[in-house]
């Protein structure tokens, strides 16, 4: 029982280490993810809000031609992000010459407020986790050593190569599920419910932040989608395929191993039945012989009994005749006596 628990712990540590390494590498460029998130906020907002915010930003472009934009800059910078107007001159030229579309123009302007190096948000509960993963990411050798050490412990707990490979296929299946299931769930949410970032877009250049639940969920899910690259999706598909193939192979082996046992049991059962039938057949003639013998004994006893009864009857009959004759003699003697008298 304790061995199974240790195996479960080591398995989950390997899965956690692999998933953390894969997604940490993907989310390492947080500035790029944030700029992509800004594009998503614009893309999934309503067309009216898109036009409204683009019209406000084009006012900045028209005011950059030697005019004082300090008042407009103070007004737009009073929102939840601070736009650097000194960097948007080239964007205005590209937009006016139609080299970039509305989404690219908006993300470019708002992107000036995003620093080149953006760190992970500081959450006290996750500080140790972030620091450990950051250390392993910066020291790849330690990462691979830790992974190999866990695999060695897992092999010792498995006891043999076959069980070790079965556990590895289970890990591969879990990895595939952990990678692809959130992506599939978000894709299903997008189809069934849909993303709506209109309140967030409207509040970007205003002084208040929207607390619309659906809009916040949309932004969070879109940011999670940003962590998925083609490489990660392909890796998840490979893990899942290997895991499914391993489980199918293991199931077939178990089924194959069970079949000879059942065959042996069936043959044993058949042999036992044949033996019983043979014994019953052997017993039947003996039984018949015994029955015949008993019947003969009974018949002979009956015959003996009948002879004895006949003899007794004859004896009884003879005795009766004698008595009758005696009685007749006595009667005759009496008559003679009477005559003499």
LINFEN-V22867 format. One record per residue. RES is the residue in three letters. SS is DSSP state (hx for helix, st for strand, lp for the rest). OMEGA is omega in whole degrees, -180 to 180 (999 if undefined). NEAR is the number of other ideal C-beta (glycine too) atoms within 8 Angstrom. Layout:
{{RES/SS/OMEGA/NEAR} {RES/SS/OMEGA/NEAR}}
This chain:
{{UNK/lp/180/4} {UNK/hx/178/5} {UNK/hx/177/7} {UNK/hx/179/7} {UNK/hx/178/8} {UNK/hx/178/9} {UNK/hx/179/12} {UNK/hx/-180/8} {UNK/hx/-179/8} {UNK/hx/177/12} {UNK/hx/-178/13} {UNK/hx/176/8} {UNK/hx/178/9} {UNK/hx/179/13} {UNK/hx/-180/12} {UNK/hx/-179/8} {UNK/hx/-180/13} {UNK/hx/-179/10} {UNK/hx/180/11} {UNK/hx/179/10} {UNK/hx/-178/12} {UNK/hx/-175/11} {UNK/hx/177/10} {UNK/hx/177/11} {UNK/hx/-179/8} {UNK/hx/-176/10} {UNK/lp/-178/9} {UNK/lp/178/7} {UNK/lp/-176/6} {UNK/hx/178/10} {UNK/hx/177/11} {UNK/hx/178/7} {UNK/hx/-180/12} {UNK/hx/178/10} {UNK/hx/174/11} {UNK/hx/177/9} {UNK/hx/177/12} {UNK/hx/177/13} {UNK/hx/180/12} {UNK/hx/179/14} {UNK/hx/178/14} {UNK/hx/-174/15} {UNK/hx/-175/7} {UNK/lp/173/10} {UNK/lp/-180/13} {UNK/lp/180/7} {UNK/hx/-180/5} {UNK/hx/-180/6} {UNK/hx/176/11} {UNK/hx/-180/13} {UNK/hx/-178/8} {UNK/hx/-177/9} {UNK/hx/177/14} {UNK/hx/178/11} {UNK/hx/177/8} {UNK/hx/-179/10} {UNK/hx/178/11} {UNK/hx/175/10} {UNK/hx/178/9} {UNK/hx/-180/16} {UNK/hx/-180/12} {UNK/hx/-179/7} {UNK/hx/-177/10} {UNK/lp/-176/12} {UNK/lp/175/5} {UNK/lp/-179/3} {UNK/lp/179/6} {UNK/lp/-179/5} {UNK/lp/-177/10} {UNK/hx/180/6} {UNK/hx/179/7} {UNK/hx/180/10} {UNK/hx/178/11} {UNK/hx/-179/8} {UNK/hx/-178/7} {UNK/hx/-179/11} {UNK/lp/178/8} {UNK/lp/180/7} {UNK/lp/-176/10} {UNK/lp/175/7} {UNK/lp/-179/8} {UNK/lp/-177/5} {UNK/lp/177/12} {UNK/lp/-175/8} {UNK/hx/-180/9} {UNK/hx/-176/5} {UNK/hx/-173/8} {UNK/lp/-180/15} {UNK/hx/-180/8} {UNK/hx/178/7} {UNK/hx/180/13} {UNK/hx/179/12} {UNK/hx/180/8} {UNK/hx/-179/10} {UNK/hx/180/12} {UNK/hx/178/7} {UNK/lp/177/6} {UNK/lp/175/5} {UNK/lp/178/5} {UNK/lp/-179/9} {UNK/lp/-176/5} {UNK/hx/-177/8} {UNK/hx/179/9} {UNK/hx/178/9} {UNK/hx/-180/14} {UNK/hx/-178/15} {UNK/hx/177/12} {UNK/hx/-179/11} {UNK/hx/-179/12} {UNK/hx/179/12} {UNK/hx/178/9} {UNK/lp/179/10} {UNK/lp/-179/8} {UNK/lp/180/10} {UNK/lp/-179/5} {UNK/lp/178/4} {UNK/lp/-179/5} {UNK/lp/-179/8} {UNK/lp/177/6} {UNK/lp/178/5} {UNK/lp/-177/4} {UNK/lp/175/6} {UNK/lp/-174/6} {UNK/hx/-178/5} {UNK/hx/-176/4} {UNK/hx/-178/7} {UNK/hx/-179/9} {UNK/hx/179/6} {UNK/hx/179/8} {UNK/hx/-178/9} {UNK/hx/179/8} {UNK/hx/-180/8} {UNK/hx/178/11} {UNK/hx/178/9} {UNK/hx/-180/9} {UNK/hx/180/13} {UNK/hx/179/12} {UNK/hx/180/6} {UNK/lp/-175/8} {UNK/hx/-179/8} {UNK/hx/179/6} {UNK/hx/179/9} {UNK/hx/-179/12} {UNK/hx/177/8} {UNK/hx/179/8} {UNK/hx/180/10} {UNK/hx/179/11} {UNK/hx/179/8} {UNK/hx/178/8} {UNK/hx/178/12} {UNK/hx/178/9} {UNK/hx/177/8} {UNK/hx/179/9} {UNK/hx/178/14} {UNK/hx/178/8} {UNK/hx/179/7} {UNK/hx/-180/10} {UNK/hx/176/11} {UNK/lp/178/5} {UNK/lp/-174/6} {UNK/hx/-177/5} {UNK/hx/180/6} {UNK/hx/178/9} {UNK/hx/179/11} {UNK/hx/177/9} {UNK/hx/179/11} {UNK/hx/179/12} {UNK/hx/176/9} {UNK/hx/175/15} {UNK/hx/177/12} {UNK/hx/179/12} {UNK/hx/178/13} {UNK/hx/179/15} {UNK/hx/178/11} {UNK/hx/180/15} {UNK/hx/179/17} {UNK/hx/-178/9} {UNK/hx/-179/10} {UNK/hx/-171/16} {UNK/hx/-177/12} {UNK/hx/177/8} {UNK/hx/179/9} {UNK/hx/179/12} {UNK/hx/-180/8} {UNK/hx/179/8} {UNK/hx/178/11} {UNK/hx/178/8} {UNK/hx/177/8} {UNK/hx/180/9} {UNK/hx/-179/10} {UNK/hx/-173/6} {UNK/hx/-176/6} {UNK/lp/-179/5} {UNK/lp/178/6} {UNK/lp/176/9} {UNK/lp/-177/11} {UNK/lp/-177/15} {UNK/hx/-180/10} {UNK/hx/180/10} {UNK/hx/180/15} {UNK/hx/-179/13} {UNK/hx/-176/12} {UNK/hx/-177/12} {UNK/hx/-178/12} {UNK/lp/177/8} {UNK/lp/-177/9} {UNK/lp/-177/5} {UNK/lp/179/5} {UNK/lp/-178/5} {UNK/lp/177/10} {UNK/lp/178/5} {UNK/lp/-173/8} {UNK/hx/-178/6} {UNK/hx/180/8} {UNK/hx/179/13} {UNK/hx/178/11} {UNK/hx/179/8} {UNK/hx/-179/13} {UNK/hx/-179/13} {UNK/hx/-179/8} {UNK/hx/178/12} {UNK/hx/177/14} {UNK/hx/176/11} {UNK/hx/178/10} {UNK/hx/179/9} {UNK/hx/179/10} {UNK/lp/-179/11} {UNK/lp/174/9} {UNK/lp/178/7} {UNK/hx/180/5} {UNK/hx/-179/6} {UNK/hx/178/13} {UNK/hx/178/12} {UNK/hx/179/8} {UNK/hx/178/10} {UNK/hx/178/13} {UNK/hx/179/10} {UNK/hx/179/9} {UNK/hx/-178/13} {UNK/hx/-180/15} {UNK/hx/179/9} {UNK/hx/179/12} {UNK/hx/180/16} {UNK/hx/179/10} {UNK/hx/179/9} {UNK/hx/180/15} {UNK/hx/179/11} {UNK/hx/179/8} {UNK/hx/179/9} {UNK/hx/179/10} {UNK/hx/179/8} {UNK/hx/179/8} {UNK/hx/178/8} {UNK/hx/-180/8} {UNK/hx/180/8} {UNK/hx/179/7} {UNK/hx/179/8} {UNK/hx/-175/8} {UNK/hx/178/8} {UNK/hx/179/7} {UNK/hx/180/8} {UNK/hx/177/8} {UNK/hx/178/8} {UNK/hx/179/8} {UNK/hx/-180/8} {UNK/hx/180/8} {UNK/hx/177/8} {UNK/hx/180/8} {UNK/hx/-180/8} {UNK/hx/179/8} {UNK/hx/179/8} {UNK/hx/179/8} {UNK/hx/179/8} {UNK/hx/179/8} {UNK/hx/179/8} {UNK/hx/178/8} {UNK/hx/180/8} {UNK/hx/179/8} {UNK/hx/180/8} {UNK/hx/177/8} {UNK/hx/178/8} {UNK/hx/-179/8} {UNK/hx/-176/8} {UNK/hx/178/8} {UNK/hx/178/8} {UNK/hx/-179/8} {UNK/hx/179/8} {UNK/hx/179/8} {UNK/hx/179/8} {UNK/hx/-179/8} {UNK/hx/-180/8} {UNK/hx/-180/8} {UNK/hx/180/8} {UNK/hx/179/8} {UNK/hx/179/8} {UNK/hx/180/8} {UNK/hx/179/8} {UNK/hx/-178/8} {UNK/hx/-180/8} {UNK/hx/177/8} {UNK/hx/-180/8} {UNK/hx/180/8} {UNK/hx/178/8} {UNK/hx/-179/8} {UNK/hx/-179/8} {UNK/hx/179/8} {UNK/hx/179/8} {UNK/hx/-180/8} {UNK/hx/180/8} {UNK/hx/179/8} {UNK/hx/179/8} {UNK/hx/-180/8} {UNK/hx/179/8} {UNK/hx/179/8} {UNK/hx/180/8} {UNK/hx/180/8} {UNK/hx/179/8} {UNK/hx/180/8} {UNK/hx/-180/8} {UNK/hx/178/8} {UNK/hx/180/8} {UNK/hx/180/8} {UNK/hx/179/8} {UNK/hx/180/8} {UNK/hx/178/8} {UNK/hx/-180/8} {UNK/hx/179/8} {UNK/hx/178/8} {UNK/hx/179/8} {UNK/hx/180/8} {UNK/hx/-180/8} {UNK/hx/179/8} {UNK/hx/179/8} {UNK/hx/-179/8} {UNK/hx/179/8} {UNK/hx/179/8} {UNK/hx/-179/8} {UNK/hx/180/7} {UNK/hx/180/6} {UNK/hx/-180/5} {UNK/lp/999/4}}
